[in-house]
Amino acid sequence: MSDFLARTDANPPHWAGEVIGKWDDHKLRLYGGFLRRHYWTDQGSINVFCIKGTDHPDYQGLTWHEFLHRGKRMDRNIPMLERNPGYYLETDRKKPSMYYNSYDGIDWYIGADGNHRSGLARFLFHEREMAYLHGVHLNHYEFDEPLLTVYLALHEELSQHAAQGFHMDLSVDRFHHSREDTAGWKIDIFTTSLFFGAGEWRREYQDNPAVSVITAARAITDPMQGWELLYSLREWRDKGTATKRSGLFRRLTGWRRR
């Protein structure tokens, strides 16, 4: 056993038993249309103790201490660390590159490469009372959370209307607004709009609030507009349900009188 492993096993850090989490790319894949800002750099710095997980399925669910012993390339990376710990301390771009993704800029997840070196950096920096690893790739994805929340609520509400025969398409349009950049970094800024497309409905649904949005050819960019429409849709659906119940009640009571 290497000296580094022996020291770590003899006195593991308090966080060594924490589980390596899973990078959730579900949000990015399904709701990328709500991306508001994307920050990228290939020479960033990261607090290694804010690395919470990885997108590598083989290491998700292991503790950091288990990963130190079970990582597929630890047998090569640990000797390299012992021969050249300065690699982890330098500010130059890391080669091979190390990649990290985040949705909030605080909790980071290992991306395409850098799993073993990230784990080793945590243990090494704990031992040396350091925190920051330099020269790495960072991708920070910032979403328009308020608009995404109202979109999901509208989508669910419209599914309730579809069950009653009113079908309306709700689409998302993302526009690349601008970019700021110089060598080694960039910020892309986007704007998102919600659009209602022509669906199918009977004439009795002409007063549905979603129809007026189409008629006005209006895009929804302000979440408050979306919530106002949602409340109108719910009120319209509740009113229709109450009318149907009233009609059913009259038919039932009329049948009893006969």
Secondary structure, 3 states (H helix, E strand, C coil): CCHHHHHHHHCCCCCCCCECEECCCHHHHHHHHHEEEEEEEEEEEEEHHHEEEECCCCCCCCEHHHHHHHCCCHHHHHHHHHHCCHHHHCCCCCCCCCEEEECCCCCEEECCCCHHHHHHHHHHHHHHCCCEEEEEEEEEEEECHHHHHHHHHHHHHHHHHHCCCCEEEEEEEEEEEEEEEECCEEEEEEEEEEEEEEEECCHHHCCCHHHHHHHCCCCECCHHHHHHHHHHHHHHHHHHHHHHHHHHHHHHHHHHHC
